[in-house]
Amino acid sequence: MLIIVAVLFLVALIYYNNQLRKETLNYDFNGKVESVIYSDKGEPTVLIKGKEFNLPVNFWNFSHKIEIGDSLVKKKDSMQVILIKSQTAAVIKFH
């Protein structure tokens, strides 16, 4: 019985991860961060041009580097996110 539960859990986990990846692949943004809220896990939710984007730690580890005023760029069908810091113009790429 325990093996069946473990297999079902694993299947559900894989399904959830695939759905999350499909959703984030569709993200397409290029603009200044208007607001950023970090979850307890360190997962940022950002507002760019009035639209909210949840950036899962499953795919990127931003380490609380995103701040209001920074610019973020992500193209549809790419998992690369480019962070341009507002204070220094430093460019940081996350894959």
C-alpha positions in Angstrom: 0.0 0.0 0.0 2.8 2.4 0.9 4.5 1.8 -2.5 1.2 2.7 -4.3 0.9 6.0 -2.3 4.6 6.8 -3.0 4.1 6.1 -6.8 1.0 8.3 -6.9 2.8 11.1 -5.1 5.7 10.9 -7.5 3.3 11.0 -10.5 1.5 14.0 -9.1 4.8 15.8 -8.4 6.0 15.2 -11.9 2.7 16.4 -13.4 2.7 19.5 -11.2 6.3 20.4 -12.2 5.5 19.9 -15.9 2.4 22.2 -15.6 4.4 24.8 -13.8 7.1 24.7 -16.4 4.6 25.1 -19.3 3.0 28.1 -17.5 6.4 29.8 -16.9 7.5 29.1 -20.4 4.6 31.3 -21.6 5.7 34.2 -19.5 6.8 37.1 -21.7 7.9 40.4 -20.0 10.3 43.2 -20.4 10.1 46.1 -18.0 10.7 47.7 -14.6 9.6 45.9 -11.5 6.8 47.9 -10.0 6.5 45.7 -6.9 8.1 42.5 -5.6 6.9 40.3 -2.8 8.9 37.3 -1.6 7.2 34.2 -0.2 8.6 32.3 2.8 10.5 30.1 0.3 12.1 33.1 -1.2 9.9 32.9 -4.3 9.3 36.4 -5.8 6.0 37.6 -7.3 6.7 40.7 -9.4 4.5 43.3 -11.0 5.7 44.5 -14.4 3.5 46.8 -16.5 0.5 46.1 -14.3 0.8 42.3 -14.7 1.8 39.9 -11.9 4.3 37.1 -12.5 5.1 34.3 -10.0 8.8 33.2 -10.5 9.1 29.7 -9.0 12.2 28.8 -7.1 11.9 25.4 -8.8 13.5 27.1 -11.9 15.3 30.2 -10.7 17.1 31.2 -7.5 17.0 34.9 -7.4 18.3 35.0 -3.8 16.2 38.1 -3.0 18.1 40.1 -5.7 15.1 41.5 -7.4 14.2 45.0 -6.1 11.6 47.7 -7.1 13.0 49.7 -10.0 15.1 46.9 -11.4 14.3 45.7 -15.0 13.4 42.1 -15.8 13.4 40.5 -19.2 12.0 37.1 -20.2 11.0 35.9 -23.6 8.2 33.4 -24.3 9.5 29.8 -24.7 12.7 30.6 -23.0 13.6 29.9 -19.3 16.3 32.6 -19.2 15.5 35.6 -17.1 17.7 38.7 -17.3 17.8 41.0 -14.3 19.2 44.6 -14.8 19.9 46.3 -11.5 18.6 49.9 -11.4 21.4 51.3 -9.2 24.4 49.7 -11.0 23.1 48.6 -14.4 24.7 45.2 -13.6 23.2 42.5 -15.8 22.5 39.1 -14.1 21.3 36.1 -16.1 19.3 33.3 -14.6 18.7 30.1 -16.5 
